[in-house]
Amino acid sequence: MLRIGVALLSVHAHNVSMVRNAHTSLVVAVCLCMLLGSCGSKPNAPGVGGVTKAQAEELNQAAEVLDARTNQAQAAAGSH
């Protein structure tokens, strides 16, 4: 009878240990996911040159407008 009790206690202790290890692993995995998820730049964070992505797009659009005007002026000057 004592052997059965010791065996059951040993099995119970092993199961508790497995549950704790699984719980600890889950907590560590969730923490790592949260940390990795916070990596990277935010959409409005300044990038190269200290401008945001939106500002860079606006600057590119303005440059396209200026290029188009320059090309039109050169074409008009060349046709005369």
Sequence and secondary structure as in RCSB ss.txt:
>XXXX:A:sequence
MLRIGVALLSVHAHNVSMVRNAHTSLVVAVCLCMLLGSCGSKPNAPGVGGVTKAQAEELNQAAEVLDARTNQAQA
AAGSH
>XXXX:A:secstr
 HHHHHHHHHHHHHHHHHHHHHHHHHHHHHHHHHHHHT S  TTS  GGG  HHHHHHHHHHHHHHHHHHHHHHH
HHHH 
